[in-house]
Amino acid sequence: MRFVVLSRKKVIAVISLIVALIVLSTIVSVSVISVSSNGRKLPIYSVKTEEKKLAISFDCAWGTDYTDELLNVMSENDIKCTFFMVEFWTEKHPDFVKKISDLGHEIGTHSATHPHMSKMGKSAIEKELKSSKKAISDITNKPVELFRAPFGEYNNTVIETAYENGLYTIQWDVDSLDWKDLSASEITARVLGKVKNGSIVLFHNQGKHTAEGIKRIIPELKKQGYTFVTIGELIYKSDYSILPDGTQIRNN
């Protein structure tokens, strides 16, 4: 048996090649796993970041009774947040759409008619998205880049169709459950107990105790060192992957 003796340079080259292959296989593995879980594509639930920042979001579908109070809270704290609006809400309350936009808040679509979109075909989904985007843009003169599916329901077709129409599909990792008419204390406890760097928090503009809860939540999170950004400022717009738990990460 003959043994081949490699020079020091060749040994180093071989080791370097092996290390490079291991790193490359790891990157490819993460990318493949993060795109979907068991073939299921995922929306963005939260963002992996070392910065202590998070995004507050509101779904707008029913009423405006507490919206001015919420906007006042945001203005008093110099916070910009993200509102997801259903088209029929947009058409019924164009004055609020314009006010929200003019105050510097971000607006995304929450569909046209608030249907169960995961049960719809591609053409019907596309109609919901295009119609609702236009309704918002016609009032704000700003593009719509974010989409939140009604009821938080989605499938591959919903996410793919949204992407094809220039929309990032956004979920949440912290649910205030304010729509259940929880007390301000309960809302506060839920949110403070779950937020982390890169969280997306779900509220509703028509939540009965939402404004009171947020008045307690914001000062406490500021004490903890958190800053508040819109979802569009929080997420990565390119070169990203989504882990199986919905966390968006940078690829590099």
N, C-alpha and C positions, 0 to 999 in steps of 0.2 A: 504494500500500500504506500502510495506516494503522498506526501504532505506538501501542499503549496504554501510557501511562505510569502505573505503579502508585505509589501513595503509599508512603512508608517503612514505615508500619504494615502495609499490605497485603503488602509484600514479606516482612516479618518473619513474618507469619501464614502465608504460602505456604511459606516455608522450614521453619517449625516443623511444618507439616502433613506435608511431605515427610519430615522427620527422624522424626516419629512413625510414619509408615507403614513406613519402613525398619526401625525398631526392632521394631515389631509383627510384621512379616514374618519377622524373624530369630527372635523368640521362638516364633512358630508353627512355623517350620521345625524348630527344635531340638526342640520338643515332639513333633512328628510323627515325626522321625527317631529320637528317643530311646525311644519306646514300643516300637518293633520294628525289626528289620532285615530288609528284604525280606518284611515281613508276619509275621515270627516274633517272638513276644513273648519277653522275656528275664527271667530271675531276677536278683536282686541279687548281683553278684560282688564288688563293693567299693563304697566310698563316697567321693565327692570331698569332701575337707575340708582346711582349712589346718592343722588341729590334728594333732599327732603322736600319734595314737591308732590302735589296731587291736583286732581281736577274735580270740580263740583259740576254736576250736570242735572238738568231738570227736563222731564218729559212733559210736553204741553199737549193735552188732548181734550180736557174738559174744564171749562170755566177760566176766570181770571180774578176771582175774588181776593186772592192773596198775592198776586203777582207784583203789584206796586210795592207792597211791604218787602218782598224778597229783593226787588231791585234796590230799594232804599238801603237794605242791609249790606248788599254788595257794594254800593257806592260809598257808604260810610266806612267800609273796610278796604276800599280801593282794590276790590277783587273783580276779575273778569272770569266769567264761567261760560258754560255751553248749554244751550237750549235746543232740544229736539222737538220739532213741531210737526203735528199732523196737518195735512193740507186743509181739512175742513175747519180746523182751529185757526189756521193762518188766514183763511178767507173770511172767517167770522170776526177776527180781531186784528185787522191789518194795522191798527194804531199801535197795538202792543208789539207787533212784529217790528215795526219801524222804531219804536222807542227802545226796545231791547237791542236792536242793531246799532242805533245811534249812540247808545251808551257804551259801545265797544265790546259787547258780548258776542260770542260765536253762536251761529245758528246752523243746526243740521236737520235733516229730514227724519221724520218718524213714520213715513209712508203717507199715502194720500187718504186712505179710508180706515186705517188701523185694522187690517185684516190679519188672519193667520197665514202669513206669507209662505211658511214652509209647506203649506198644502196647495200652493198655487204653481202654475206653470211659468216658464221663463218669460214669455211674452206679457203675461199679466203682472208679474213682478216688475218687469221693466217699465210698464205703463205707470205703476204706482210710484216708482222712483222718479221718472222723468217729469211726471205731472206735479209731484210735490216739490221737486227741486225748482221748477219754473215758478210755482206759486210764491215761494220764498224769495227767489232772486228778483222777481218782478217788483217786489216791495223794497228790498234792501239794496238792489243793484250790486250785490256781492255774490260770488260763486258759492255753491254748497258742496262741501267735500266730505261730510260725515253723515253716516246713516245708522240709526238704531232700529232694530226690528221690533215691531209691536209684540208685546207679551214676552219679549226676549227670545222668541222662537226663530230658529234658523236652520238651514241645511246647506249643502254644498251649492245648490242652485241659487239660493238667496245670496250667499256671499260672493259667488262668482259673478252673478249678474250685477251686483252692486259695484264690484271692482271694475267691471267692463264699462260701467257708467260713471267712473271717476270718483267712487265713494269708498271710504274706509268704513268697514262695519265695526261698530263700537258696542261693547257690552258694558259690564261693570264688575268690580270685585267687592264692592261694599254697597249693600242694599239697605237703605234706611227704613224700608217698609212703612214709610209715611202714609202711603195710600190706604193702609189698614187703620188709619186714625189712631195710631199709637200716640201716647202723650209725648210732650217735648222732652221729658226726662228719659223716656224709653228710646226715642230717636237718638238723643245725645249719647246714651250708653252704647247703643248698637254701633254707631259710627266710630266713636272714639276707641271702641274695643277691637275694631277691625282694620282701621286705616294703616297704611305703610307707605314707604317711598313708592311713588308711581301709581298710587291708587286712583281709580275712577269711581266716584261716589254717585249713587243714584238717588235723586229726589224727584218730587212732582210739584209743579207750580200750584196745583190745587190742593195740596196736602193741608189739612186743617191746622196742624201744629208744626208744620215744617219751618216756617219763619222763626218761631220761638225757639225751636231746636237748634237751628243754624246760628242764632244769636249766641247760643251757649257753646256751640262746637267751634266756631271760628277763633275766638280768643284762646281757647284751650290748645288748639292746634298751633296757633302762633307761638304760644308759650313753649311748645315742644320743638319749635324751630322750623315748622313747615311753612312753605310758601304756596300760593295758589295760582294755577295757570289754566288756560283753556285746554280742552282735549287736543285741539290742533297743535298747540305748543308742546304738549306732553309727549305725543306719539312720535315714532320715527316714520318718516314719509317714504323712505327707500332703504334698500339693503338691510332688510330685517327678516326675522322669522318669528313664528308664534309657537311657544311651547305647548305641550298637551294640556296645561292648566289655563291657557289663554294669556299667559304673560308674553308680551312683545319684547324681543331682544334684538340688539344690533348683531349683525353677522360678523363684523370685524372687531 
